[in-house]
Structure formats: structure tokens, C-alpha cells
Amino acid sequence: PFVAGGLAWVSNAEIFNHQELRGRFGAAASNSDCAVLGPTWRGLGDAAPAALDGQFAWVCLEEATGRWIAARDHAGVSPLYVGWHDDGTIWFASELKALVDDCSRVEVVPPGHSWSSDRDGLRLLKWYAPRWEHETPRAPAHLPRLRHALIAAVRKRIMSDVPWGVLLSGGVDSSIVASVAVRLCREQGAEPPRSFAIGLEG
């Protein structure tokens, strides 16, 4: 949890563009990538989730006004549930079991959506609306562009201040991701990740 500048927030997140957001909006007194969430919301309001590059579920409250937001990443990597309590309060949690015993109604916050409060009450906002959602791709596969996009995706996800590893499933995709990650770590002079595999007898 963070408390700074009249805001309080809690998150389950990895924000890949936190350095850029830190430069634009500041951050709580922390080097955490999640320290930018409150200041970004203060700067952009309901447009804040769309400015985040990462996976996240976070709730932020402005203490002076009681205004708040609860947002989930575009792909739904981080879970987020909303529950309505009989006393009129709204609860959020990353696990269903935290809500079912206390709330009369519980729902999943859909990926790419946020709940927020304003002068008109509560509203569920769909903040993620990519063009491809309503268009059928017609271009043939462009393999060099695909390769570049895959490497860029791995590069931003190996940002970490703790050791990390790669789970190898035995398929081609996890092997390719591991190979790219090892190559990028070596280029950066960083320790390559350890790899793990899980086997079942027989």
C-alpha cells in the first residue's frame, strides 16, 4: 500500500513504463514501479489506466474527497473482483474468496475496465478499446515485425529488482521466450534467469 499527497492506493502490478510516468507525474517516495499509480491518476483521471503499460489491478482513493478508481489491465493478467455489501459499501479484492462471505453480490471486473466514483455516482468504464476489436486483420504475417514485437515484449518484462526464472513447459513458445530472455540478459551484463521444468511420473 502507498499513502502520499492525499492519495492512498494498493496494487498488484508490474508497470513497465514507470520511469516515463515518474518523469511526467512524479511518484510516491519509493523506487517501486507502482509508486507512479496515484500520481498518474491524479494527473490523468479516468484516462490513467490507458497510460499504463503493464499488468495491473489497483485501487486508489483521494482522501479529501472520497473519490476513487479501481482498474484492471487490458488483458486481465491481474485478477480483480468487485463486491457489493448490504451496508451499501463497495469492496474490491484480487481473490473471490475475500468477498463471497461478506458481500451479497460479487462480479469480476472485466479486463480493460475500471470502476470509478464521481459526482454522478459510480460508473464502469471500458478504457481499453483497440482498433482490432472491430476489424478483421487482412495483412499477411510480417515475420520480421513479429520477431521485433516478441523481443520487445520480453525485454520489458525482464525488468526486475529480484532474481527471477523461466518455467519451461516443453513447448516451443516457452523455449523461444527463454532463449530471448537469456540473450537480452547477456547483452545487458545481467545474470541470466534460471529455468525450471515440472515433470510428472510416467
C-alpha positions in Angstrom: 0.0 0.0 0.0 1.0 3.6 -0.7 -0.1 6.8 1.1 1.2 10.1 -0.5 0.0 13.5 -1.4 -3.5 12.9 -0.1 -3.9 9.7 -2.1 -3.9 6.1 -0.9 -3.6 3.1 -3.2 -2.9 -0.6 -3.2 -1.9 -2.6 -6.3 -1.0 -6.0 -7.7 1.0 -4.7 -10.7 4.1 -4.6 -12.9 4.2 -1.2 -14.6 6.8 -1.4 -17.4 6.7 2.3 -18.3 7.0 3.6 -14.7 10.2 5.6 -15.5 8.4 7.6 -18.1 5.3 8.2 -15.9 7.6 9.1 -13.0 9.1 11.9 -15.1 5.7 13.2 -16.1 3.7 12.9 -12.9 6.2 12.1 -10.1 5.9 9.2 -7.7 5.5 8.4 -4.1 8.7 8.3 -2.1 9.7 4.9 -3.4 11.5 3.3 -6.3 8.7 0.8 -6.8 7.2 0.7 -10.3 3.8 1.0 -8.5 4.7 4.3 -6.9 3.6 6.1 -10.0 0.0 4.9 -9.9 -1.5 7.5 -7.6 0.2 10.5 -9.2 -0.7 9.2 -12.7 -4.4 9.0 -11.7 -4.2 12.5 -10.2 -2.7 13.8 -13.5 -5.0 12.0 -15.9 -8.1 11.0 -14.1 -10.1 8.2 -15.8 -7.6 8.2 -18.6 -4.8 6.9 -16.3 -5.3 3.2 -16.9 -4.8 3.7 -20.6 -1.4 5.4 -19.9 -0.1 2.3 -18.1 2.0 -0.2 -20.0 1.8 -3.3 -17.8 -0.3 -5.8 -16.0 -2.2 -4.4 -13.0 -5.1 -4.4 -10.7 -5.2 -1.3 -8.4 -7.5 0.8 -6.3 -6.8 4.4 -5.4 -8.6 6.8 -3.1 -8.4 10.6 -2.8 -8.7 11.1 0.9 -10.1 14.6 0.9 -13.0 14.0 -1.5 -13.6 10.2 -1.2 -13.2 9.9 -5.0 -11.7 6.6 -6.1 -10.8 4.3 -9.0 -10.4 0.6 -9.3 -8.8 -0.6 -12.6 -7.7 -3.8 -14.3 -5.2 -4.3 -17.1 -6.2 -4.7 -20.7 -5.6 -8.4 -20.9 -6.8 -9.4 -17.4 -3.5 -10.8 -16.3 -4.1 -9.5 -12.8 -7.4 -10.6 -11.2 -9.8 -8.1 -9.7 -13.3 -8.6 -8.2 -15.9 -6.2 -7.0 -18.4 -6.9 -4.3 -21.5 -5.1 -3.0 -22.1 -5.3 0.7 -25.5 -5.0 2.3 -24.4 -1.8 4.1 -24.0 0.0 0.8 -20.2 -0.2 0.6 -18.3 -1.5 -2.4 -15.3 -3.8 -1.9 -12.5 -4.9 -4.2 -10.2 -7.8 -3.9 -7.8 -9.8 -6.1 -9.4 -13.1 -4.9 -13.0 -14.1 -4.9 -12.8 -15.8 -1.5 -12.1 -12.4 0.1 -15.6 -11.2 -0.9 -18.0 -14.1 -1.0 -18.7 -14.4 2.7 -19.3 -10.6 3.2 -20.9 -9.4 0.0 -24.4 -10.1 -1.3 -23.2 -9.8 -4.9 -19.8 -10.3 -6.4 -18.6 -9.8 -10.0 -15.4 -10.0 -12.0 -14.1 -6.6 -13.1 -13.7 -7.2 -16.8 -10.2 -6.8 -18.4 -9.7 -3.3 -19.8 -12.3 -1.8 -17.4 -12.3 0.4 -14.4 -14.9 1.3 -11.8 -14.8 4.9 -10.6 -16.7 7.3 -8.4 -17.5 10.9 -9.4 -20.2 13.5 -8.7 -22.7 11.5 -10.7 -22.1 8.3 -8.7 -20.5 5.1 -9.8 -19.6 4.1 -13.3 -18.0 1.2 -15.1 -15.7 2.5 -17.8 -14.3 0.4 -20.7 -10.9 2.2 -21.1 -9.3 -0.4 -23.5 -10.8 -0.3 -27.0 -8.2 -1.4 -29.6 -8.9 -0.9 -33.3 -8.6 -4.6 -33.9 -11.6 -5.3 -31.7 -13.9 -4.3 -34.6 -11.6 -5.0 -37.6 -10.6 -8.3 -39.2 -6.8 -8.3 -39.9 -6.2 -8.6 -43.6 -2.5 -8.2 -43.9 -0.3 -11.3 -44.3 2.1 -12.2 -41.4 5.1 -10.0 -41.4 7.8 -12.2 -39.7 10.5 -9.5 -39.1 7.8 -7.3 -37.4 6.6 -10.3 -35.3 10.2 -11.1 -34.2 10.8 -7.5 -33.2 7.5 -7.4 -31.2 8.3 -10.6 -29.4 11.8 -9.4 -28.4 10.4 -6.0 -27.3 7.7 -7.8 -25.2 10.3 -10.0 -23.4 12.7 -7.0 -22.9 10.2 -5.0 -21.0 9.2 -8.0 -18.9 12.7 -8.9 -17.6 12.8 -5.6 -15.7 13.1 -6.8 -12.1 14.9 -5.9 -8.9 14.8 -9.5 -7.7 16.0 -12.8 -9.2 13.5 -14.4 -11.5 13.2 -17.6 -13.5 11.5 -19.1 -16.6 9.2 -22.1 -16.4 9.8 -24.3 -19.4 6.6 -26.2 -20.4 8.4 -28.3 -23.0 6.7 -26.4 -25.9 8.3 -24.2 -28.5 6.9 -20.9 -27.2 8.4 -21.1 -23.7 11.7 -22.2 -25.1 11.8 -19.2 -27.5 10.9 -16.8 -24.7 13.6 -18.3 -22.5 16.2 -18.0 -25.3 15.3 -14.4 -26.0 15.5 -13.6 -22.2 18.9 -15.2 -21.8 20.3 -13.3 -24.9 18.9 -10.0 -23.6 20.3 -10.5 -20.1 23.7 -11.3 -21.5 23.6 -8.1 -23.7 22.8 -6.1 -20.5 25.5 -7.8 -18.5 22.9 -9.2 -16.1 22.7 -12.6 -14.7 20.6 -14.9 -17.0 17.4 -16.3 -15.5 17.3 -19.8 -14.1 15.0 -22.2 -15.9 12.7 -24.7 -14.4 10.6 -27.6 -15.7 7.9 -29.7 -14.0 7.6 -33.4 -14.7 5.0 -35.9 -13.7 5.9 -39.6 -13.3 5.0 -41.5 -16.4 
